[in-house]
Amino acid sequence: MRLRSFFPAMPAALYALAGIAHAAAKPLPAASAPSSAGGLLQVLLGLIVVLGLMAALAWVLRRFNGLKGMGNADIRVISGVSVGNRERVVVVEVADQWIVVGVAPGRVNALATMQKQERQQPATMTPDAPPAKNFSNWLAQTLDKRNGQ
């Protein structure tokens, strides 16, 4: 029976490997049984070769973007901070907007939205320039406003 009938979506490289393995496998004559240690070593070496080829194929697919389309380039995680054992506050960029999101087990809540800001690199800051408004102060003020209403 042909392999392709069982696995129609299998890549052509794996079909070639299966054909090579099938051609290399020779039935042993009934009179000469291999020693168990030699047979075990042969099976382990074959397993290592097959796993190595699968890893190499996965690396090649990933390297040349064979899995393109699985991710969404329009959404990026800008920053995040842990606020508890399993809770986080994350800033997510969607198009030209940043969304502050609270993430907890089983829940994701949008806390606030703001316009996209340019991230300033520490190397470009000058010592006599006023400090930029940082995110933690902004978040505290936003939460105070929300709790005060």
C-alpha positions in Angstrom: 0.0 0.0 0.0 1.3 3.5 -0.8 2.1 6.0 1.9 0.6 8.9 0.0 -2.9 7.3 0.3 -2.6 7.4 4.1 -0.9 10.8 4.5 -1.8 13.1 1.5 -0.5 16.3 3.1 3.0 14.9 3.9 5.7 17.0 2.3 7.6 15.5 -0.6 10.9 15.4 1.4 9.4 13.0 3.9 8.2 10.8 1.1 11.7 10.7 -0.2 13.1 9.8 3.2 10.5 7.0 3.6 11.5 5.6 0.2 15.2 5.6 1.1 14.5 3.9 4.5 12.3 1.3 2.8 15.0 0.5 0.1 17.7 0.3 2.8 15.8 -2.2 4.9 16.7 -5.7 3.9 15.0 -8.7 5.5 17.5 -10.9 7.5 17.8 -14.5 6.6 16.1 -16.8 9.1 19.3 -18.6 9.9 21.3 -15.6 11.1 19.6 -13.6 13.9 21.5 -10.5 15.0 22.7 -10.0 18.5 20.3 -7.9 20.6 22.9 -5.3 21.4 23.8 -4.8 17.7 20.1 -4.6 16.7 19.4 -2.1 19.5 22.4 0.1 18.4 21.2 0.0 14.8 17.7 1.1 15.9 19.0 3.9 18.1 21.3 5.2 15.3 18.4 5.1 12.8 16.2 7.0 15.3 18.8 9.7 15.8 19.2 10.1 12.1 15.5 10.4 11.5 15.0 12.9 14.4 18.0 14.9 13.1 16.5 15.1 9.6 13.1 16.2 11.0 14.8 18.9 13.1 16.8 20.1 10.0 13.6 20.2 7.9 11.8 22.2 10.5 14.7 24.7 10.8 14.7 25.1 7.0 11.0 25.7 6.9 11.2 28.3 9.7 14.3 29.9 8.2 12.8 30.5 4.9 9.4 31.6 6.3 7.6 28.4 5.3 5.1 29.1 8.1 4.2 32.6 6.9 0.7 33.8 7.6 0.4 32.2 11.1 1.3 35.4 12.9 -0.3 38.8 12.6 2.2 41.6 12.0 -0.3 44.4 12.8 -0.4 43.6 16.5 2.8 43.9 18.6 3.4 43.6 22.4 5.3 46.8 23.3 5.8 46.2 27.0 4.5 44.3 30.0 4.9 44.1 33.7 3.9 41.4 36.2 1.6 42.7 38.9 1.0 39.5 40.8 1.7 35.8 40.6 -0.3 35.2 37.4 -1.4 38.8 36.5 0.2 41.1 34.0 -0.4 44.6 32.6 0.6 44.6 28.9 0.8 47.4 26.3 -0.2 46.2 22.9 0.2 48.2 19.7 -2.7 47.9 17.1 -2.2 50.1 14.1 -1.7 53.7 15.5 -3.0 53.0 18.9 -1.7 51.5 22.1 -4.0 49.5 24.3 -3.2 48.8 27.9 -4.5 45.3 28.7 -4.8 43.5 32.1 -4.2 39.8 31.7 -5.2 37.3 34.4 -6.0 33.6 34.3 -9.2 33.3 32.3 -9.6 37.1 31.7 -8.2 39.8 29.4 -9.5 43.3 30.1 -8.7 46.5 28.2 -7.7 49.1 30.8 -7.1 52.1 28.6 -6.2 53.2 25.1 -3.9 55.9 24.0 -2.2 57.2 20.8 1.0 55.5 19.7 4.0 57.2 21.3 7.5 57.2 20.0 9.8 55.2 22.3 12.8 57.3 23.3 16.1 55.5 23.6 18.2 56.1 26.8 21.3 56.9 24.7 19.6 59.9 23.0 18.4 61.6 26.3 20.4 64.5 27.6 21.0 65.0 31.3 19.5 68.5 31.5 16.3 67.6 29.5 13.2 67.2 31.7 12.3 63.6 32.4 9.7 62.1 30.1 6.4 61.2 31.5 6.7 57.5 32.3 4.2 54.8 32.0 3.8 53.9 35.6 2.8 57.5 36.5 0.3 57.6 33.7 -1.2 54.2 34.7 -1.5 55.3 38.3 -3.2 58.6 37.3 -5.6 56.7 35.0 -6.5 54.2 37.7 -7.0 57.0 40.2 -9.4 58.7 37.7 -11.3 55.5 37.1 -11.6 54.8 40.9 -12.6 58.4 41.6 -15.6 58.3 39.3 
